[in-house]
Every structure is written in structure tokens, then in C-alpha cells.
Amino acid sequence: MLEAKIYRLKKERPQAINLLKELRSRSPFNTQVASALAETCILAGQYSEALSISQDLLKDNGSSAFYEYLKGRSELGLKWYCKSKISFAEALR
């Protein structure tokens, strides 16, 4: 995780994404890895993948403000403004 964070801070997002995907395949139920992967995908402009990850987090772990926030940011990146507004409102609730 630390190595992926360093790559992300250095704006070497493809390396960070590859590393986080590998970590996620080894431990698919680790929410920290999944969240970091979703955030990195958002930063890299891979909004569809980030949306898929955030939806998986919500499905597997229940509603969470942070997961709704990730979902809203992904939808915002896809220019799904109505859906992102709903996700952000859900995160606030």
C-alpha cells in the first residue's frame, strides 16, 4: 500500500493502479486496498472502473459516507450529474 501511495504522490498513476490491482487480487475483501484503487482510478480519469469498485464496496459492506463519496466523484467524472448529486446527498446523510 505504501509503495502504491508513493507512486500516486509522484503522479505515476498507472504503476499505482497496477500495484493496487495486484494487491486487490490477493486480498479481494480488503476495503483499504479497494478504496485506494478507486481513488487512484478517479485521479487517473478512469471513472468507470472507479464507479465499479465503489459500487462493489457499497454492495459488500453496506452504506458508508466514504463509499458514497467515491461513487459520487466517479459519477461526476462521467458527467452523470443527477446521479452524482444523489450519491453526494446519500454521503451527507
Secondary structure, DSSP 8 states (H G I E B T S, - for coil): -HHHHHHHHTT-HHHHHHHHHHHHHH-TT-HHHHHHHHHHHHHTT-HHHHHHHHHHHHHHH---HHHHHHHHHHHHHTT-HHHHHHHHHHHH-
